[in-house]
Amino acid sequence: MSTVYYNGQEYQTRPLMSDVGGYMLASAASAAILSPLPYIGKSFQKQLNREIPNNHLFKDYFYKSFNISGLKDKGVGIVEAQFNDVPLDYKLGHQACYDPFNRKVILNTNKISSAGFHELGHALNALKSKWGIKYLAKLRAPGYAIAGLMEYFAIFSRSKPKDAPRNLTDVIEDNCGEIAFIAMLPTVIEEAVASYRGIKLAKKSGVPKSLLNNMKKIYLKAHATYSGKAILGGLAVYASRKIMDYFTRPRPIEESQSLLFG
């Protein structure tokens, strides 16, 4: 350990083992906070699978919705995953998506047509939206990249006392949890709007209320995976930052001595 001075106050730096202990505790806390995410994802997949027996009904309404959506005029097409060369998850009905680059909705229409309305919602967001919604989808990749980067800022050792002059890196470190949450927020919003537009389109095509209610359950649980990533991810980064701050920030000599001698 050594001492440093800021504004006439003497501070004691923390030993290496304090850094190591802080990192281990921060990593454990982050993992614990994020641990519910796989269960949220499984809940969504189970809800989706429950509707497989009704798929023949959803499939008819899905194509009807596509026909009345106006997306054909925008060059959008349907790729039936079960008959095409696509990743295995799409063939098995574990995934579906709207590909904005090729303007294709990709899904296994023999299994999860109930998810197709949501993908049509993404296409509507991209091609027929107002209020800048179409730009939110473009922020998905950079948003998740920024959120991941914030975890690294969170686990940096704090070499300055709390009242030392702040620079840009310090500001990012101090607010990395909030930044991680905000970075993922555009995806949360765009996903919610896609579901809203998909349900609205399903109603317009005449989907019966019972099926519509089941579809809403699917979409609510799907959206929980995105909102869960944003909320729990932000909390995990925030907790990591707080722990590293406690374990590695230099303390005033008087405070360090009081901790040692009570």
Secondary structure, 3 states (H helix, E strand, C coil): CCEEEECCEEEECCCHHHHHHHHHHHHHHHHHHHCCHHHHHHHHHHHHHHCHHHHHHHHHHHHHHHHHHCCHHHCCEEEEHHHCCCCHHHHCCCCCEEECCCCEEEECCCCCHHHHHHHHHHHHHHHHCCCCHHHHHHCHHHHHHHHHHHHHHHCCCCCCCCCCCCCHHHHHHHCHHHHHHHHHHHHHHHHHHHHHHHHHHHHHHCCCHHHHHHHHHHHHHHHHHHHHHHHHHHHHHHHHHHHHHHHHCCEEHHHHHHHHHC
